[in-house]
Amino acid sequence: MRVLIGNGLLVACMLIFWNCVGPEDPIDGLLEDLPAVVNTVDAFTFNLKGNNYSFEEEYTLSMKPDSNSVLTTSLIVTNWSGNDTSRIFMMNSGDTTYSWFQITGNLTYSSIDSLTADAKYYPTKLLFEGIDFSGIMQFSLFKK
């Protein structure tokens, strides 16, 4: 009788644990209010799904562009809502901002730039800032 009860409890526990489920996987792979960043010698990406998310994040690029480099920059913002203003600053080795983006709504931007010999246009750092950002931001910088 004791073995029968033990086996019954074992089966019941297995059924309970077998049917437990975790949180649903995000459809787009992004977790809310947690930036996903990739920083390699050939690419930098910053992806964010925000819900009234405030942030200030600075990244030193692993890529080292030179005068033979071609940079592809892409910024896509979707599902933007609210009245926040978010910004992305591209800075050179002297910590001087030479390019920046201001996000005040949905947008799609892309550019392909051949770099010159002037190193003041070589990105070395990126700064992302936002107050109460709501939406999906996808920023990419690729070096060829």
CNS distance restraints for C-alpha pairs under 8 A (distance, minus, plus):
assign (resid   1 and name CA) (resid   5 and name CA) 6.36 0.50 0.50
assign (resid   2 and name CA) (resid   6 and name CA) 6.20 0.50 0.50
assign (resid   3 and name CA) (resid   7 and name CA) 6.03 0.50 0.50
assign (resid   4 and name CA) (resid   8 and name CA) 6.07 0.50 0.50
assign (resid   5 and name CA) (resid   9 and name CA) 6.16 0.50 0.50
assign (resid   6 and name CA) (resid  10 and name CA) 6.15 0.50 0.50
assign (resid   7 and name CA) (resid  11 and name CA) 6.18 0.50 0.50
assign (resid   8 and name CA) (resid  12 and name CA) 6.13 0.50 0.50
assign (resid   9 and name CA) (resid  13 and name CA) 6.04 0.50 0.50
assign (resid  10 and name CA) (resid  14 and name CA) 6.16 0.50 0.50
assign (resid  11 and name CA) (resid  15 and name CA) 6.22 0.50 0.50
assign (resid  12 and name CA) (resid  16 and name CA) 6.24 0.50 0.50
assign (resid  13 and name CA) (resid  17 and name CA) 6.16 0.50 0.50
assign (resid  14 and name CA) (resid  18 and name CA) 5.77 0.50 0.50
assign (resid  15 and name CA) (resid  19 and name CA) 6.18 0.50 0.50
assign (resid  16 and name CA) (resid  20 and name CA) 6.52 0.50 0.50
assign (resid  25 and name CA) (resid  29 and name CA) 7.42 0.50 0.50
assign (resid  26 and name CA) (resid  30 and name CA) 6.23 0.50 0.50
assign (resid  26 and name CA) (resid  31 and name CA) 6.75 0.50 0.50
assign (resid  30 and name CA) (resid  34 and name CA) 7.61 0.50 0.50
assign (resid  30 and name CA) (resid  35 and name CA) 7.87 0.50 0.50
assign (resid  30 and name CA) (resid  36 and name CA) 7.18 0.50 0.50
assign (resid  30 and name CA) (resid  47 and name CA) 7.64 0.50 0.50
assign (resid  30 and name CA) (resid  48 and name CA) 6.94 0.50 0.50
assign (resid  30 and name CA) (resid  49 and name CA) 6.25 0.50 0.50
assign (resid  31 and name CA) (resid  35 and name CA) 7.79 0.50 0.50
assign (resid  31 and name CA) (resid  48 and name CA) 7.97 0.50 0.50
assign (resid  31 and name CA) (resid  49 and name CA) 6.63 0.50 0.50
assign (resid  32 and name CA) (resid  48 and name CA) 7.46 0.50 0.50
assign (resid  32 and name CA) (resid  49 and name CA) 5.07 0.50 0.50
assign (resid  32 and name CA) (resid  50 and name CA) 5.60 0.50 0.50
assign (resid  32 and name CA) (resid  51 and name CA) 6.76 0.50 0.50
assign (resid  33 and name CA) (resid  48 and name CA) 6.82 0.50 0.50
assign (resid  33 and name CA) (resid  49 and name CA) 5.90 0.50 0.50
assign (resid  33 and name CA) (resid  50 and name CA) 4.74 0.50 0.50
assign (resid  33 and name CA) (resid  51 and name CA) 6.39 0.50 0.50
assign (resid  33 and name CA) (resid  53 and name CA) 5.90 0.50 0.50
assign (resid  34 and name CA) (resid  48 and name CA) 6.46 0.50 0.50
assign (resid  34 and name CA) (resid  49 and name CA) 7.17 0.50 0.50
assign (resid  34 and name CA) (resid  50 and name CA) 7.65 0.50 0.50
assign (resid  35 and name CA) (resid  46 and name CA) 6.57 0.50 0.50
assign (resid  35 and name CA) (resid  47 and name CA) 5.60 0.50 0.50
assign (resid  35 and name CA) (resid  48 and name CA) 4.61 0.50 0.50
assign (resid  35 and name CA) (resid  49 and name CA) 7.28 0.50 0.50
assign (resid  36 and name CA) (resid  45 and name CA) 7.78 0.50 0.50
assign (resid  36 and name CA) (resid  46 and name CA) 5.80 0.50 0.50
assign (resid  36 and name CA) (resid  47 and name CA) 5.10 0.50 0.50
assign (resid  36 and name CA) (resid  48 and name CA) 6.39 0.50 0.50
assign (resid  37 and name CA) (resid  44 and name CA) 7.35 0.50 0.50
assign (resid  37 and name CA) (resid  45 and name CA) 5.52 0.50 0.50
assign (resid  37 and name CA) (resid  46 and name CA) 4.68 0.50 0.50
assign (resid  37 and name CA) (resid  47 and name CA) 6.50 0.50 0.50
assign (resid  38 and name CA) (resid  43 and name CA) 7.36 0.50 0.50
assign (resid  38 and name CA) (resid  44 and name CA) 5.42 0.50 0.50
assign (resid  38 and name CA) (resid  45 and name CA) 5.12 0.50 0.50
assign (resid  38 and name CA) (resid  46 and name CA) 6.81 0.50 0.50
assign (resid  39 and name CA) (resid  43 and name CA) 6.12 0.50 0.50
assign (resid  39 and name CA) (resid  44 and name CA) 4.53 0.50 0.50
assign (resid  39 and name CA) (resid  45 and name CA) 6.67 0.50 0.50
assign (resid  39 and name CA) (resid  61 and name CA) 6.51 0.50 0.50
assign (resid  39 and name CA) (resid  62 and name CA) 6.01 0.50 0.50
assign (resid  39 and name CA) (resid  63 and name CA) 7.88 0.50 0.50
assign (resid  40 and name CA) (resid  44 and name CA) 6.21 0.50 0.50
assign (resid  40 and name CA) (resid  61 and name CA) 7.67 0.50 0.50
assign (resid  40 and name CA) (resid  62 and name CA) 5.37 0.50 0.50
assign (resid  40 and name CA) (resid  63 and name CA) 6.27 0.50 0.50
assign (resid  41 and name CA) (resid  61 and name CA) 7.89 0.50 0.50
assign (resid  41 and name CA) (resid  62 and name CA) 4.98 0.50 0.50
assign (resid  41 and name CA) (resid  63 and name CA) 3.91 0.50 0.50
assign (resid  41 and name CA) (resid  64 and name CA) 6.87 0.50 0.50
assign (resid  42 and name CA) (resid  62 and name CA) 7.93 0.50 0.50
assign (resid  42 and name CA) (resid  63 and name CA) 5.66 0.50 0.50
assign (resid  42 and name CA) (resid 142 and name CA) 5.87 0.50 0.50
assign (resid  42 and name CA) (resid 143 and name CA) 5.15 0.50 0.50
assign (resid  42 and name CA) (resid 144 and name CA) 7.20 0.50 0.50
assign (resid  43 and name CA) (resid  63 and name CA) 6.93 0.50 0.50
assign (resid  43 and name CA) (resid 140 and name CA) 7.33 0.50 0.50
assign (resid  43 and name CA) (resid 141 and name CA) 5.68 0.50 0.50
assign (resid  43 and name CA) (resid 142 and name CA) 4.43 0.50 0.50
assign (resid  43 and name CA) (resid 143 and name CA) 6.24 0.50 0.50
assign (resid  44 and name CA) (resid  61 and name CA) 7.26 0.50 0.50
assign (resid  44 and name CA) (resid 140 and name CA) 5.71 0.50 0.50
assign (resid  44 and name CA) (resid 141 and name CA) 5.13 0.50 0.50
assign (resid  44 and name CA) (resid 142 and name CA) 6.48 0.50 0.50
assign (resid  45 and name CA) (resid 138 and name CA) 7.34 0.50 0.50
assign (resid  45 and name CA) (resid 139 and name CA) 5.59 0.50 0.50
assign (resid  45 and name CA) (resid 140 and name CA) 4.38 0.50 0.50
assign (resid  45 and name CA) (resid 141 and name CA) 6.40 0.50 0.50
assign (resid  46 and name CA) (resid 137 and name CA) 7.72 0.50 0.50
assign (resid  46 and name CA) (resid 138 and name CA) 5.96 0.50 0.50
assign (resid  46 and name CA) (resid 139 and name CA) 5.14 0.50 0.50
assign (resid  46 and name CA) (resid 140 and name CA) 6.52 0.50 0.50
assign (resid  47 and name CA) (resid 136 and name CA) 7.43 0.50 0.50
assign (resid  47 and name CA) (resid 137 and name CA) 5.58 0.50 0.50
assign (resid  47 and name CA) (resid 138 and name CA) 4.49 0.50 0.50
assign (resid  47 and name CA) (resid 139 and name CA) 6.28 0.50 0.50
assign (resid  48 and name CA) (resid 135 and name CA) 7.95 0.50 0.50
assign (resid  48 and name CA) (resid 136 and name CA) 5.60 0.50 0.50
assign (resid  48 and name CA) (resid 137 and name CA) 5.12 0.50 0.50
assign (resid  48 and name CA) (resid 138 and name CA) 6.58 0.50 0.50
assign (resid  49 and name CA) (resid 134 and name CA) 7.35 0.50 0.50
assign (resid  49 and name CA) (resid 135 and name CA) 5.78 0.50 0.50
assign (resid  49 and name CA) (resid 136 and name CA) 4.44 0.50 0.50
assign (resid  49 and name CA) (resid 137 and name CA) 6.53 0.50 0.50
assign (resid  50 and name CA) (resid 133 and name CA) 5.69 0.50 0.50
assign (resid  50 and name CA) (resid 134 and name CA) 4.67 0.50 0.50
assign (resid  50 and name CA) (resid 135 and name CA) 5.34 0.50 0.50
assign (resid  50 and name CA) (resid 136 and name CA) 6.32 0.50 0.50
assign (resid  51 and name CA) (resid 132 and name CA) 7.16 0.50 0.50
assign (resid  51 and name CA) (resid 133 and name CA) 6.29 0.50 0.50
assign (resid  51 and name CA) (resid 134 and name CA) 4.42 0.50 0.50
assign (resid  51 and name CA) (resid 135 and name CA) 6.71 0.50 0.50
assign (resid  52 and name CA) (resid 131 and name CA) 7.35 0.50 0.50
assign (resid  52 and name CA) (resid 132 and name CA) 3.74 0.50 0.50
assign (resid  52 and name CA) (resid 133 and name CA) 4.84 0.50 0.50
assign (resid  52 and name CA) (resid 134 and name CA) 5.02 0.50 0.50
assign (resid  53 and name CA) (resid 130 and name CA) 7.41 0.50 0.50
assign (resid  53 and name CA) (resid 131 and name CA) 6.43 0.50 0.50
assign (resid  53 and name CA) (resid 132 and name CA) 4.53 0.50 0.50
assign (resid  53 and name CA) (resid 133 and name CA) 4.91 0.50 0.50
assign (resid  53 and name CA) (resid 134 and name CA) 6.59 0.50 0.50
assign (resid  54 and name CA) (resid 129 and name CA) 7.57 0.50 0.50
assign (resid  54 and name CA) (resid 130 and name CA) 5.25 0.50 0.50
assign (resid  54 and name CA) (resid 131 and name CA) 4.18 0.50 0.50
assign (resid  54 and name CA) (resid 132 and name CA) 4.88 0.50 0.50
assign (resid  54 and name CA) (resid 133 and name CA) 6.23 0.50 0.50
assign (resid  55 and name CA) (resid 128 and name CA) 7.38 0.50 0.50
assign (resid  55 and name CA) (resid 129 and name CA) 5.46 0.50 0.50
assign (resid  55 and name CA) (resid 130 and name CA) 5.27 0.50 0.50
assign (resid  55 and name CA) (resid 131 and name CA) 6.51 0.50 0.50
assign (resid  56 and name CA) (resid 127 and name CA) 7.16 0.50 0.50
assign (resid  56 and name CA) (resid 128 and name CA) 5.56 0.50 0.50
assign (resid  56 and name CA) (resid 129 and name CA) 4.33 0.50 0.50
assign (resid  56 and name CA) (resid 130 and name CA) 6.56 0.50 0.50
assign (resid  57 and name CA) (resid 127 and name CA) 5.72 0.50 0.50
assign (resid  57 and name CA) (resid 128 and name CA) 5.16 0.50 0.50
assign (resid  57 and name CA) (resid 129 and name CA) 6.53 0.50 0.50
assign (resid  58 and name CA) (resid 125 and name CA) 6.96 0.50 0.50
assign (resid  58 and name CA) (resid 126 and name CA) 5.67 0.50 0.50
assign (resid  58 and name CA) (resid 127 and name CA) 4.34 0.50 0.50
assign (resid  58 and name CA) (resid 128 and name CA) 6.32 0.50 0.50
assign (resid  59 and name CA) (resid 125 and name CA) 5.52 0.50 0.50
assign (resid  59 and name CA) (resid 126 and name CA) 5.29 0.50 0.50
assign (resid  59 and name CA) (resid 127 and name CA) 6.47 0.50 0.50
assign (resid  60 and name CA) (resid 124 and name CA) 5.89 0.50 0.50
assign (resid  60 and name CA) (resid 125 and name CA) 4.40 0.50 0.50
assign (resid  60 and name CA) (resid 126 and name CA) 6.61 0.50 0.50
assign (resid  61 and name CA) (resid 123 and name CA) 7.57 0.50 0.50
assign (resid  61 and name CA) (resid 124 and name CA) 5.26 0.50 0.50
assign (resid  61 and name CA) (resid 125 and name CA) 5.51 0.50 0.50
assign (resid  61 and name CA) (resid 126 and name CA) 7.34 0.50 0.50
assign (resid  63 and name CA) (resid 124 and name CA) 7.79 0.50 0.50
assign (resid  63 and name CA) (resid 143 and name CA) 7.56 0.50 0.50
assign (resid  64 and name CA) (resid 124 and name CA) 7.51 0.50 0.50
assign (resid  65 and name CA) (resid  69 and name CA) 5.67 0.50 0.50
assign (resid  65 and name CA) (resid 122 and name CA) 6.14 0.50 0.50
assign (resid  65 and name CA) (resid 123 and name CA) 7.53 0.50 0.50
assign (resid  65 and name CA) (resid 143 and name CA) 7.07 0.50 0.50
assign (resid  66 and name CA) (resid 115 and name CA) 6.97 0.50 0.50
assign (resid  66 and name CA) (resid 116 and name CA) 7.97 0.50 0.50
assign (resid  66 and name CA) (resid 117 and name CA) 7.41 0.50 0.50
assign (resid  66 and name CA) (resid 119 and name CA) 7.58 0.50 0.50
assign (resid  66 and name CA) (resid 122 and name CA) 7.21 0.50 0.50
assign (resid  67 and name CA) (resid 114 and name CA) 7.74 0.50 0.50
assign (resid  67 and name CA) (resid 115 and name CA) 5.16 0.50 0.50
assign (resid  67 and name CA) (resid 116 and name CA) 5.05 0.50 0.50
assign (resid  67 and name CA) (resid 117 and name CA) 4.93 0.50 0.50
assign (resid  67 and name CA) (resid 118 and name CA) 7.75 0.50 0.50
assign (resid  68 and name CA) (resid 114 and name CA) 7.51 0.50 0.50
assign (resid  68 and name CA) (resid 115 and name CA) 6.74 0.50 0.50
assign (resid  68 and name CA) (resid 116 and name CA) 7.83 0.50 0.50
assign (resid  69 and name CA) (resid 114 and name CA) 6.19 0.50 0.50
assign (resid  69 and name CA) (resid 115 and name CA) 5.84 0.50 0.50
assign (resid  69 and name CA) (resid 143 and name CA) 6.26 0.50 0.50
assign (resid  69 and name CA) (resid 144 and name CA) 5.70 0.50 0.50
assign (resid  70 and name CA) (resid 112 and name CA) 6.81 0.50 0.50
assign (resid  70 and name CA) (resid 113 and name CA) 5.53 0.50 0.50
assign (resid  70 and name CA) (resid 114 and name CA) 4.41 0.50 0.50
assign (resid  70 and name CA) (resid 115 and name CA) 6.11 0.50 0.50
assign (resid  70 and name CA) (resid 143 and name CA) 5.72 0.50 0.50
assign (resid  70 and name CA) (resid 144 and name CA) 5.17 0.50 0.50
assign (resid  71 and name CA) (resid 111 and name CA) 8.00 0.50 0.50
assign (resid  71 and name CA) (resid 112 and name CA) 5.66 0.50 0.50
assign (resid  71 and name CA) (resid 113 and name CA) 5.19 0.50 0.50
assign (resid  71 and name CA) (resid 114 and name CA) 6.42 0.50 0.50
assign (resid  71 and name CA) (resid 115 and name CA) 7.43 0.50 0.50
assign (resid  71 and name CA) (resid 141 and name CA) 6.74 0.50 0.50
assign (resid  71 and name CA) (resid 142 and name CA) 5.58 0.50 0.50
assign (resid  71 and name CA) (resid 143 and name CA) 4.75 0.50 0.50
assign (resid  71 and name CA) (resid 144 and name CA) 6.50 0.50 0.50
assign (resid  72 and name CA) (resid 110 and name CA) 7.22 0.50 0.50
assign (resid  72 and name CA) (resid 111 and name CA) 5.67 0.50 0.50
assign (resid  72 and name CA) (resid 112 and name CA) 4.42 0.50 0.50
assign (resid  72 and name CA) (resid 113 and name CA) 6.43 0.50 0.50
assign (resid  72 and name CA) (resid 140 and name CA) 7.83 0.50 0.50
assign (resid  72 and name CA) (resid 141 and name CA) 5.64 0.50 0.50
assign (resid  72 and name CA) (resid 142 and name CA) 5.09 0.50 0.50
assign (resid  72 and name CA) (resid 143 and name CA) 6.56 0.50 0.50
assign (resid  73 and name CA) (resid 109 and name CA) 7.94 0.50 0.50
assign (resid  73 and name CA) (resid 110 and name CA) 5.43 0.50 0.50
assign (resid  73 and name CA) (resid 111 and name CA) 5.27 0.50 0.50
assign (resid  73 and name CA) (resid 112 and name CA) 6.47 0.50 0.50
assign (resid  73 and name CA) (resid 139 and name CA) 7.61 0.50 0.50
assign (resid  73 and name CA) (resid 140 and name CA) 5.72 0.50 0.50
assign (resid  73 and name CA) (resid 141 and name CA) 4.60 0.50 0.50
assign (resid  73 and name CA) (resid 142 and name CA) 6.60 0.50 0.50
assign (resid  74 and name CA) (resid 108 and name CA) 7.69 0.50 0.50
assign (resid  74 and name CA) (resid 109 and name CA) 5.63 0.50 0.50
assign (resid  74 and name CA) (resid 110 and name CA) 4.29 0.50 0.50
assign (resid  74 and name CA) (resid 111 and name CA) 6.65 0.50 0.50
assign (resid  74 and name CA) (resid 138 and name CA) 7.77 0.50 0.50
assign (resid  74 and name CA) (resid 139 and name CA) 5.66 0.50 0.50
assign (resid  74 and name CA) (resid 140 and name CA) 5.08 0.50 0.50
assign (resid  74 and name CA) (resid 141 and name CA) 6.53 0.50 0.50
assign (resid  75 and name CA) (resid 107 and name CA) 7.56 0.50 0.50
assign (resid  75 and name CA) (resid 108 and name CA) 5.86 0.50 0.50
assign (resid  75 and name CA) (resid 109 and name CA) 5.09 0.50 0.50
assign (resid  75 and name CA) (resid 110 and name CA) 6.38 0.50 0.50
assign (resid  75 and name CA) (resid 137 and name CA) 7.32 0.50 0.50
assign (resid  75 and name CA) (resid 138 and name CA) 5.68 0.50 0.50
assign (resid  75 and name CA) (resid 139 and name CA) 4.49 0.50 0.50
assign (resid  75 and name CA) (resid 140 and name CA) 6.52 0.50 0.50
assign (resid  76 and name CA) (resid 106 and name CA) 7.53 0.50 0.50
assign (resid  76 and name CA) (resid 107 and name CA) 5.69 0.50 0.50
assign (resid  76 and name CA) (resid 108 and name CA) 4.53 0.50 0.50
assign (resid  76 and name CA) (resid 109 and name CA) 6.36 0.50 0.50
assign (resid  76 and name CA) (resid 136 and name CA) 8.00 0.50 0.50
assign (resid  76 and name CA) (resid 137 and name CA) 5.90 0.50 0.50
assign (resid  76 and name CA) (resid 138 and name CA) 5.16 0.50 0.50
assign (resid  76 and name CA) (resid 139 and name CA) 6.55 0.50 0.50
assign (resid  77 and name CA) (resid 103 and name CA) 7.99 0.50 0.50
assign (resid  77 and name CA) (resid 105 and name CA) 7.28 0.50 0.50
assign (resid  77 and name CA) (resid 106 and name CA) 4.88 0.50 0.50
assign (resid  77 and name CA) (resid 107 and name CA) 5.15 0.50 0.50
assign (resid  77 and name CA) (resid 108 and name CA) 6.52 0.50 0.50
assign (resid  77 and name CA) (resid 135 and name CA) 7.03 0.50 0.50
assign (resid  77 and name CA) (resid 136 and name CA) 5.56 0.50 0.50
assign (resid  77 and name CA) (resid 137 and name CA) 4.56 0.50 0.50
assign (resid  77 and name CA) (resid 138 and name CA) 6.39 0.50 0.50
assign (resid  78 and name CA) (resid 105 and name CA) 7.93 0.50 0.50
assign (resid  78 and name CA) (resid 106 and name CA) 5.01 0.50 0.50
assign (resid  78 and name CA) (resid 107 and name CA) 6.92 0.50 0.50
assign (resid  78 and name CA) (resid 135 and name CA) 5.92 0.50 0.50
assign (resid  78 and name CA) (resid 136 and name CA) 5.22 0.50 0.50
assign (resid  78 and name CA) (resid 137 and name CA) 6.73 0.50 0.50
assign (resid  79 and name CA) (resid 106 and name CA) 6.75 0.50 0.50
assign (resid  79 and name CA) (resid 134 and name CA) 7.53 0.50 0.50
assign (resid  79 and name CA) (resid 135 and name CA) 4.61 0.50 0.50
assign (resid  79 and name CA) (resid 136 and name CA) 6.09 0.50 0.50
assign (resid  80 and name CA) (resid 105 and name CA) 5.57 0.50 0.50
assign (resid  80 and name CA) (resid 106 and name CA) 5.56 0.50 0.50
assign (resid  80 and name CA) (resid 133 and name CA) 7.88 0.50 0.50
assign (resid  80 and name CA) (resid 134 and name CA) 5.63 0.50 0.50
assign (resid  80 and name CA) (resid 135 and name CA) 4.16 0.50 0.50
assign (resid  80 and name CA) (resid 136 and name CA) 6.82 0.50 0.50
assign (resid  81 and name CA) (resid 105 and name CA) 7.24 0.50 0.50
assign (resid  81 and name CA) (resid 133 and name CA) 7.89 0.50 0.50
assign (resid  81 and name CA) (resid 134 and name CA) 5.55 0.50 0.50
assign (resid  81 and name CA) (resid 135 and name CA) 6.33 0.50 0.50
assign (resid  82 and name CA) (resid 132 and name CA) 7.89 0.50 0.50
assign (resid  82 and name CA) (resid 133 and name CA) 7.50 0.50 0.50
assign (resid  82 and name CA) (resid 134 and name CA) 6.64 0.50 0.50
assign (resid  83 and name CA) (resid 104 and name CA) 7.39 0.50 0.50
assign (resid  84 and name CA) (resid 104 and name CA) 6.76 0.50 0.50
assign (resid  84 and name CA) (resid 130 and name CA) 7.31 0.50 0.50
assign (resid  84 and name CA) (resid 131 and name CA) 5.94 0.50 0.50
assign (resid  84 and name CA) (resid 132 and name CA) 5.94 0.50 0.50
assign (resid  84 and name CA) (resid 133 and name CA) 6.00 0.50 0.50
assign (resid  85 and name CA) (resid 102 and name CA) 6.85 0.50 0.50
assign (resid  85 and name CA) (resid 103 and name CA) 5.71 0.50 0.50
assign (resid  85 and name CA) (resid 104 and name CA) 5.28 0.50 0.50
assign (resid  85 and name CA) (resid 130 and name CA) 6.30 0.50 0.50
assign (resid  85 and name CA) (resid 131 and name CA) 6.76 0.50 0.50
assign (resid  85 and name CA) (resid 133 and name CA) 7.50 0.50 0.50
assign (resid  86 and name CA) (resid 102 and name CA) 5.92 0.50 0.50
assign (resid  86 and name CA) (resid 103 and name CA) 5.02 0.50 0.50
assign (resid  86 and name CA) (resid 104 and name CA) 6.91 0.50 0.50
assign (resid  86 and name CA) (resid 128 and name CA) 7.62 0.50 0.50
assign (resid  86 and name CA) (resid 129 and name CA) 5.58 0.50 0.50
assign (resid  86 and name CA) (resid 130 and name CA) 4.13 0.50 0.50
assign (resid  86 and name CA) (resid 131 and name CA) 6.67 0.50 0.50
assign (resid  86 and name CA) (resid 133 and name CA) 6.92 0.50 0.50
assign (resid  87 and name CA) (resid 100 and name CA) 7.02 0.50 0.50
assign (resid  87 and name CA) (resid 101 and name CA) 5.48 0.50 0.50
assign (resid  87 and name CA) (resid 102 and name CA) 4.59 0.50 0.50
assign (resid  87 and name CA) (resid 103 and name CA) 5.94 0.50 0.50
assign (resid  87 and name CA) (resid 128 and name CA) 5.94 0.50 0.50
assign (resid  87 and name CA) (resid 129 and name CA) 5.30 0.50 0.50
assign (resid  87 and name CA) (resid 130 and name CA) 6.40 0.50 0.50
assign (resid  88 and name CA) (resid 100 and name CA) 5.46 0.50 0.50
assign (resid  88 and name CA) (resid 101 and name CA) 5.11 0.50 0.50
assign (resid  88 and name CA) (resid 102 and name CA) 6.73 0.50 0.50
assign (resid  88 and name CA) (resid 126 and name CA) 6.96 0.50 0.50
assign (resid  88 and name CA) (resid 127 and name CA) 5.63 0.50 0.50
assign (resid  88 and name CA) (resid 128 and name CA) 4.64 0.50 0.50
assign (resid  88 and name CA) (resid 129 and name CA) 6.50 0.50 0.50
assign (resid  89 and name CA) (resid  97 and name CA) 6.26 0.50 0.50
assign (resid  89 and name CA) (resid  98 and name CA) 7.87 0.50 0.50
assign (resid  89 and name CA) (resid  99 and name CA) 6.17 0.50 0.50
assign (resid  89 and name CA) (resid 100 and name CA) 4.38 0.50 0.50
assign (resid  89 and name CA) (resid 101 and name CA) 6.60 0.50 0.50
assign (resid  89 and name CA) (resid 126 and name CA) 5.64 0.50 0.50
assign (resid  89 and name CA) (resid 127 and name CA) 5.03 0.50 0.50
assign (resid  89 and name CA) (resid 128 and name CA) 6.58 0.50 0.50
assign (resid  90 and name CA) (resid  97 and name CA) 5.68 0.50 0.50
assign (resid  90 and name CA) (resid  98 and name CA) 6.19 0.50 0.50
assign (resid  90 and name CA) (resid  99 and name CA) 5.24 0.50 0.50
assign (resid  90 and name CA) (resid 100 and name CA) 5.83 0.50 0.50
assign (resid  90 and name CA) (resid 123 and name CA) 6.00 0.50 0.50
assign (resid  90 and name CA) (resid 124 and name CA) 7.69 0.50 0.50
assign (resid  90 and name CA) (resid 125 and name CA) 6.15 0.50 0.50
assign (resid  90 and name CA) (resid 126 and name CA) 4.88 0.50 0.50
assign (resid  90 and name CA) (resid 127 and name CA) 6.73 0.50 0.50
assign (resid  91 and name CA) (resid  95 and name CA) 5.37 0.50 0.50
assign (resid  91 and name CA) (resid  96 and name CA) 5.24 0.50 0.50
assign (resid  91 and name CA) (resid  97 and name CA) 4.34 0.50 0.50
assign (resid  91 and name CA) (resid  98 and name CA) 5.91 0.50 0.50
assign (resid  91 and name CA) (resid  99 and name CA) 7.23 0.50 0.50
assign (resid  91 and name CA) (resid 122 and name CA) 7.99 0.50 0.50
assign (resid  91 and name CA) (resid 123 and name CA) 5.48 0.50 0.50
assign (resid  91 and name CA) (resid 124 and name CA) 6.04 0.50 0.50
assign (resid  91 and name CA) (resid 125 and name CA) 5.14 0.50 0.50
assign (resid  91 and name CA) (resid 126 and name CA) 6.14 0.50 0.50
assign (resid  91 and name CA) (resid 127 and name CA) 7.89 0.50 0.50
assign (resid  92 and name CA) (resid  96 and name CA) 5.59 0.50 0.50
assign (resid  92 and name CA) (resid  97 and name CA) 6.64 0.50 0.50
assign (resid  92 and name CA) (resid  98 and name CA) 7.04 0.50 0.50
assign (resid  92 and name CA) (resid 119 and name CA) 7.72 0.50 0.50
assign (resid  92 and name CA) (resid 120 and name CA) 5.74 0.50 0.50
assign (resid  92 and name CA) (resid 121 and name CA) 6.47 0.50 0.50
assign (resid  92 and name CA) (resid 122 and name CA) 5.69 0.50 0.50
assign (resid  92 and name CA) (resid 123 and name CA) 4.75 0.50 0.50
assign (resid  92 and name CA) (resid 124 and name CA) 5.07 0.50 0.50
assign (resid  92 and name CA) (resid 125 and name CA) 6.55 0.50 0.50
assign (resid  93 and name CA) (resid 120 and name CA) 7.33 0.50 0.50
assign (resid  93 and name CA) (resid 122 and name CA) 7.68 0.50 0.50
assign (resid  93 and name CA) (resid 123 and name CA) 7.26 0.50 0.50
assign (resid  93 and name CA) (resid 124 and name CA) 5.63 0.50 0.50
assign (resid  93 and name CA) (resid 125 and name CA) 7.67 0.50 0.50
assign (resid  94 and name CA) (resid 120 and name CA) 7.85 0.50 0.50
assign (resid  95 and name CA) (resid 125 and name CA) 7.69 0.50 0.50
assign (resid  98 and name CA) (resid 120 and name CA) 7.62 0.50 0.50
assign (resid  98 and name CA) (resid 121 and name CA) 6.69 0.50 0.50
assign (resid 103 and name CA) (resid 107 and name CA) 7.85 0.50 0.50
assign (resid 115 and name CA) (resid 121 and name CA) 7.25 0.50 0.50
assign (resid 115 and name CA) (resid 122 and name CA) 7.43 0.50 0.50
assign (resid 116 and name CA) (resid 121 and name CA) 7.81 0.50 0.50
assign (resid 118 and name CA) (resid 122 and name CA) 7.86 0.50 0.50
